[in-house]
Amino acid sequence: METQKSKELFIEASKYIPGGVNSPVRAFKSVGGDPIFMDHAHGTYLFDADGNRYIDYIASWGPMIMGHAYEPVIEAVREAASRSTSFGAPTDMEIKLAKLIVDAIPNIERIRMVNSGTEATMSAVRLARGYTKRDKFIKFAGNYHGHGDSFLIKGGSGMVTLGHPSSPGVTKGTAKDTLLAEYNDLESVKEVVAANKNEIAAIIIEPIPGNMGCILPEPGFLEGLRQICNEEGALLIFDEVMTGFRLGFGGAQEVTGVQADLVTYGKVIGAGLPVGAYGGRADIMEYVAPNGPVYQAGTLSGNPIAMTAGYTLLKHLRDHPAVYDKLAKTCEAIENGLHPLLKESGLDYQINRIGSMISLHFSAEKIRDFESAKSGDNAHFKAFFHGMLKRGVYLPPSAYESWFLNAALNDNDIKQTLQAAKETLAEMTA
């Protein structure tokens, strides 16, 4: 597969952009080689600058649930853009999208739009601190909540890829209020709480993580967090930037049956455009300015094009719940097809899957938390990634990232994916 133009673009980009990319995971540091520069996409297919076609298992890191260039979204965006790209003033579409989400999610009574998932999580933690009048919060090793200072403590895929447990530039004063616990380990949470009695404002968690691979919560874990927060007067924050409106219209809350006090969303509510949101109970959300003392603002928050795109996508998903069944069946078919191929290869492996999220770790150990995720053989993943890439299958360029499926995938795409996996594994074990 010829990728000369991508190589040339990467050299040119590196002259002007740090690392040649605008987000670290795109740099292929974890898997080696040069990143592929994309030109366009349609349905389930990506087309790079050299004209190569790939079956896409990233879906722009989640939001392209219906596939790329989904026509109803494209038409709605064209029409919205013709009226202006931004006003810096309220619009009717902000209300429509907010109402759609509030009506659909039982424990969200108010929602505030922002510009990214990072802004959403930063704002949610600030709000929790203002509401509880406490400073500390608990996060989990391997959970990624964006690049806000408070979150860059064992922050999942990007940080692991670059080999840093945290980031220079994060002050000790900021870091001291971030308390770390282990995912799927309720006792580690209880120990942290006991050592910081009446000081914890919130527990923030990816209820179903996607930044150390796809990992499922063990029975009782999320329920235990809910109980701890109830007893301690802390707020439970679900970071659903990846899982919101993807695992079902109600996201991880619907799938797990556990309700959070605050929920954060990301690019899916903009159908892939830069957007985020945080919402929750009215009494908590009313602490946000201008009604309350917790300040948060954004000149481009509620951007009319992003709101239009998000409303169009979410309305379709709400009105066509069968999409989620199709996605889950497609994901199951891929898992069922991979198992015999991987067993035949003789390589140690683990597959985790839920809904339309799936991940493959080359490990003999069950993947249940950050430490077990690190047990995977990255050399094997690197070989698997590049073998699939040269056969036209685009996987996340990190073993610590979940794959995200889209509804445009068809039976032939699955067949091609499994054939690529068969050939790649044979090449790896020859």
Order of alpha helices (4+ residues) and beta strands (2+ residues): alpha-beta-beta-beta-alpha-alpha-beta-alpha-beta-alpha-alpha-beta-alpha-beta-alpha-beta-alpha-beta-beta-alpha-alpha-alpha-beta-beta-alpha-alpha-beta-beta-alpha
